[in-house]
Amino acid sequence: MGNTGREQSDRTCVASDRTCVHADTDRAAHHTRWEPLKHIRRGVGQGDCARRQPDDRQLCLVGTFLESTAIMPTLTSRLVSGAIGAGVLTAIHQAAQRVRDDAPRMDVVGMEVIERTLARAGATVPGREQLFYPTLAGDLIANGIYYSVVPAASARQTWTRALALGLIAGAGALLLPRYVASGDPPHSHGVANQVMTVAWYTAGAIATAACAEWFRRSDR
């Protein structure tokens, strides 16, 4: 009678669909099935999956994949982070022009690119005042897309990308204008100008990384 009573207590019958579930058995099966995923969420990696039993190894690897994709930055967070980085870069550029005569002038390079493009197309080339805001908008969009590559799956990768991409962008801003515009950027032969150019593009990348990390912490 005791065993019969315990068996009856372990069975939960749902009258609506006449489904009976063995409570203890299901709890044990659920724990066995999802236990590898719980360990994955605690930081267990693929190396730990290799030491598991064959039946659990595949599930453990699936959990590793799902965990890695869950922490990848979303497209929205990438674009927003990139836009903020581009905004920081543009703000520094515009502010520095008001206090230093030898400040980098990437806006001049952008206007020269637009002028050359319109001239080659046979279109009317407007004055520099009319080209300023379209150039500014183009810089924001281009730099925002570039900086959107900074966010990565981990904080370490994000900051590493920010430093690398910032330095690359700064070097490119000094070297590429001679091929796409009418020559080197204004004052770019000065050491101070070169340092500021690289530093500002790196600052924009760092701002992007900081924003991306804020998104990551907010999603936890």
C-alpha positions in Angstrom: 0.0 0.0 0.0 2.9 2.3 0.8 4.5 1.9 -2.6 1.1 2.2 -4.3 0.4 5.4 -2.4 3.8 6.9 -3.4 3.4 5.9 -7.0 0.0 7.6 -7.1 1.4 10.7 -5.5 4.1 10.8 -8.1 1.6 10.8 -10.9 0.0 14.1 -11.8 -3.0 13.7 -14.1 -4.2 16.6 -16.2 -7.9 16.1 -16.8 -8.1 18.5 -19.7 -6.1 16.4 -22.0 -6.0 13.2 -19.9 -2.2 13.4 -19.8 -0.4 11.9 -16.9 3.2 12.9 -16.0 5.5 11.1 -13.8 6.7 14.0 -11.7 9.9 12.5 -10.3 10.9 10.9 -13.6 10.3 14.1 -15.6 12.3 16.2 -13.1 15.2 13.8 -13.4 15.1 13.7 -17.2 14.8 17.5 -17.4 17.8 17.9 -15.1 19.8 15.4 -17.1 18.9 17.0 -20.4 19.5 20.6 -19.5 22.3 20.2 -17.0 25.0 20.7 -19.7 23.4 24.0 -20.8 23.5 25.2 -17.2 27.2 24.6 -17.1 27.6 26.4 -20.4 25.9 29.4 -18.9 28.4 29.3 -16.0 31.3 29.6 -18.4 32.0 26.0 -19.4 33.6 26.0 -22.8 33.9 23.5 -25.7 37.0 21.9 -24.0 34.7 20.8 -21.2 32.3 19.4 -23.7 34.9 17.1 -25.0 35.3 15.4 -21.6 31.6 14.6 -21.3 29.9 11.4 -22.2 29.0 10.9 -25.9 25.3 11.4 -25.2 25.9 14.7 -23.4 28.7 16.0 -25.7 26.4 17.0 -28.6 24.0 18.8 -26.4 26.9 20.5 -24.6 28.3 21.7 -28.0 24.8 23.0 -29.0 24.7 24.9 -25.7 28.1 26.4 -26.4 26.9 27.6 -29.8 23.7 29.0 -28.5 25.5 30.8 -25.7 28.0 32.4 -28.1 25.3 33.6 -30.5 23.3 35.0 -27.6 26.0 37.4 -26.6 26.8 38.6 -30.1 25.9 42.3 -30.6 22.7 42.9 -32.4 22.6 45.0 -35.6 20.8 47.8 -33.8 23.4 48.0 -31.0 26.2 47.9 -33.7 24.7 50.8 -35.7 23.9 52.9 -32.6 27.4 52.3 -31.2 28.9 53.2 -34.5 26.8 56.3 -34.9 27.9 57.5 -31.4 31.5 56.9 -32.2 31.1 58.8 -35.5 29.4 61.6 -33.7 32.2 61.9 -31.1 34.8 62.0 -33.9 32.9 64.7 -35.8 32.4 66.8 -32.7 36.2 66.6 -31.9 37.0 67.6 -35.5 34.7 70.6 -35.5 35.7 71.8 -32.1 39.4 71.6 -32.8 39.1 73.7 -35.9 38.0 76.6 -33.8 41.0 76.5 -31.5 43.9 75.2 -33.7 45.0 76.4 -37.1 46.8 73.1 -37.8 43.9 70.9 -36.8 43.0 68.0 -39.2 40.5 69.0 -41.8 38.9 65.8 -43.1 35.8 67.9 -44.1 38.0 69.6 -46.7 39.0 66.2 -48.0 35.4 65.1 -48.2 34.4 68.2 -50.1 37.2 67.7 -52.6 36.1 64.1 -53.2 32.5 65.3 -53.9 33.9 68.1 -56.2 36.0 65.7 -58.2 33.1 63.2 -58.5 30.6 65.8 -59.7 33.2 67.2 -62.2 33.9 63.8 -63.7 30.1 63.2 -64.0 29.7 66.5 -65.8 27.5 68.0 -63.2 27.6 71.5 -61.8 30.0 71.8 -58.8 28.4 73.9 -56.0 30.5 76.1 -53.7 32.2 74.9 -50.6 29.5 76.4 -48.3 26.8 74.3 -50.1 29.0 71.2 -49.8 29.7 71.5 -46.1 26.6 69.8 -44.7 26.3 67.0 -47.3 30.0 66.3 -46.6 29.4 66.3 -42.9 26.4 63.9 -43.3 28.5 61.6 -45.5 31.3 61.5 -43.0 28.9 60.6 -40.2 27.3 57.8 -42.2 30.6 56.4 -43.5 32.3 56.5 -40.1 29.3 55.1 -38.4 29.3 52.1 -40.7 33.0 51.7 -40.2 32.8 51.9 -36.4 29.9 49.4 -36.3 32.5 46.7 -36.9 34.0 47.4 -33.4 31.4 45.5 -31.2 32.4 41.9 -30.7 31.3 38.8 -28.7 33.5 39.7 -25.7 34.7 42.9 -24.0 38.3 42.1 -24.7 37.6 41.6 -28.4 35.6 44.8 -28.6 38.4 46.9 -27.0 41.0 45.3 -29.1 39.0 46.0 -32.3 38.5 49.6 -31.2 42.2 50.2 -30.8 43.1 48.4 -34.0 40.4 50.0 -36.2 41.0 53.5 -34.7 44.7 53.3 -35.6 43.9 52.0 -39.0 41.3 54.7 -39.7 43.7 57.4 -38.5 46.5 56.1 -40.7 44.1 55.9 -43.7 42.9 59.4 -43.1 46.5 60.6 -43.6 47.5 58.4 -46.5 44.4 57.9 -48.7 43.5 61.5 -49.5 46.4 61.8 -52.0 44.7 59.1 -54.1 41.0 60.1 -53.8 41.3 63.9 -53.4 43.5 66.6 -54.9 46.4 65.9 -52.5 47.3 65.4 -48.9 45.0 66.8 -46.2 45.7 70.4 -45.0 48.6 70.6 -42.5 49.0 66.8 -42.6 52.8 67.1 -42.9 53.0 68.4 -39.4 53.6 66.0 -36.5 50.9 67.6 -34.3 48.4 67.2 -37.1 49.3 63.5 -37.7 49.1 62.8 -34.0 45.7 64.5 -33.6 44.3 62.6 -36.7 45.2 59.2 -35.4 44.2 60.1 -31.8 40.8 61.4 -32.8 39.9 58.4 -35.0 41.0 56.2 -32.1 38.8 58.2 -29.7 35.8 57.7 -32.0 36.5 53.9 -31.9 36.9 53.9 -28.1 33.6 55.8 -27.8 32.0 53.1 -30.0 33.4 50.3 -27.8 32.2 52.0 -24.6 28.7 52.3 -26.0 28.8 48.6 -27.1 29.8 47.5 -23.7 27.0 49.5 -22.2 24.6 47.6 -24.4 26.1 44.4 -23.4 25.7 45.1 -19.7 22.2 46.3 -20.2 21.2 43.0 -21.9 22.4 40.9 -19.0 
